[in-house]
Amino acid sequence: FFFTFSLNAKTLKLPEVISEYVCNTKFIMGATILETRTFQGKNKKRIDTIIQNVPQSVIIDYGKQIVTWVWPKTFSYLSVPLKKEDQENLKKAANITKLNKIKSDYIHGFAVDLYELKVNLPDGTTEESTRWITKHGITLKEVGFIEGKEGKIQFYSEFSNVKVFEQDYRLYEVPKGYKIAPIEQLDDINELLKTMVKRG
């Protein structure tokens, strides 16, 4: 069967993530593809990937508002502020103008609800997508497009091999013996990976 609902724009909110989990992620924007292994803990996230044969990790500590980039090949890391003020301002200014729950389904063994949503961001960018969200608040799949001054770009993300369980806190720590990398190393970080960090 098919059903839909729409609420006042001020009350529109996506389901919150309430569980810790680990999964594989494929994120596609335009012609660019990024595959990662993602770990979601309590107020922390870690994203592992390999870009141009260089393994790297991103550890996000939402409590301390710090992002740590880790490069295992050179035993180095660099921590920078997540800019809490910018994040909070972005959340306040981001306006969900449409949020329709269209049906329930199953994907990767999980019961999910499908939502159609439209978000207007403060920079004039509009994001429209369909999301498959579990009862844990995990978005297993998202298909849509971002439209702004530079035109319309399609994007797609999907989680696979999802396991819901409590994470080992050591996953979110920089290994002992690693040295601080020069700030210039941030210039070489993949733009799509930066986008994943910004989107949370």
Helices and strands as residue ranges (DSSP letters): G 9-11, E 21-29, E 32-41, E 44-51, E 54-61, E 66-71, G 72-74, E 76-81, H 84-93, E 95-107, E 110-120, E 126-134, E 139-148, E 151-164, G 169-172, E 179-180, G 183-188, H 191-199
